[in-house]
């Protein structure tokens, strides 16, 4: 059993969201911040971690990721505000 995380990254204006899954949140956030990964997060400068949730089973994390990705923007914002009402960069504490 390995811990897994669902996380949401955004830009400095909190206007674009990326939801992902990882088994190493610290490493993955570093990769996003350093723009080491080609694609959506690099293109839109998504370097701010605003939400994450830990799971004991990767299958649960993947299911949560798929659920969140299907949500409208307003519901994603509500989720983020449940743990991060001030929209701080949670990645700074990792």
C-alpha positions in Angstrom: 0.0 0.0 0.0 1.5 3.3 -1.1 0.2 6.7 -0.4 -1.1 8.7 -3.3 -2.3 12.2 -3.7 -4.8 14.2 -5.8 -3.7 17.7 -6.2 -4.7 20.9 -7.9 -2.3 23.4 -9.4 -3.1 26.9 -10.6 -1.4 30.1 -11.9 -0.7 33.2 -9.9 -4.1 34.6 -10.9 -6.0 31.5 -9.9 -7.6 31.4 -13.3 -6.5 28.0 -14.7 -6.6 24.7 -12.9 -4.8 21.4 -13.4 -5.8 18.3 -11.4 -3.4 15.4 -11.1 -2.4 12.3 -9.2 1.0 11.4 -7.8 2.7 9.1 -5.3 5.2 11.8 -4.3 3.6 15.2 -3.9 6.9 17.0 -3.0 8.6 15.8 -6.1 5.7 16.4 -8.4 5.1 20.0 -7.2 8.8 20.7 -7.6 8.6 19.4 -11.2 5.7 21.7 -11.9 7.4 24.7 -10.3 10.6 24.1 -12.2 8.7 23.5 -15.4 10.4 20.2 -15.9 7.2 18.6 -17.5 6.1 19.6 -21.0 2.5 20.2 -21.5 -0.5 22.0 -20.0 1.0 23.0 -16.6 4.2 24.4 -18.3 2.3 26.2 -21.0 -0.1 27.9 -18.6 2.5 28.5 -15.8 0.6 26.4 -13.2 3.1 26.6 -10.4 0.9 27.1 -7.3 -0.4 24.1 -5.3 -3.8 25.1 -3.9 -5.3 21.8 -3.0 -4.3 18.2 -2.2 -5.8 15.2 -0.6 -4.0 12.0 0.5 -5.3 8.5 -0.2 -4.0 5.1 1.0 -4.8 3.4 -2.3 -3.9 4.7 -5.8 -7.2 3.5 -7.2 -9.0 5.9 -4.8 -6.8 8.8 -5.8 -7.4 8.1 -9.5 -11.2 7.9 -8.9 -11.1 11.3 -7.1 -9.0 12.9 -9.8 -11.6 11.8 -12.5 -14.4 13.0 -10.4 -12.8 16.5 -9.8 -11.9 16.8 -13.5 -15.6 16.4 -14.4 -16.6 19.2 -12.1 -17.5 22.7 -13.2 -15.1 25.5 -12.2 -17.3 26.8 -9.4 -17.3 23.4 -7.7 -13.5 23.1 -8.0 -13.2 26.6 -6.4 -15.5 25.5 -3.5 -13.3 22.4 -3.0 -10.1 24.4 -2.9 -11.7 26.9 -0.4 -12.5 24.0 2.0 -8.8 23.6 2.9 -7.3 26.8 1.5 -9.6 29.8 1.7 -6.8 32.2 1.2 -5.5 30.5 -1.9 -2.0 30.2 -0.4 0.7 28.2 -2.3 0.6 25.0 -0.2 3.7 23.8 -2.1 5.9 26.2 -0.2 5.5 24.1 2.9 6.6 20.9 1.2 
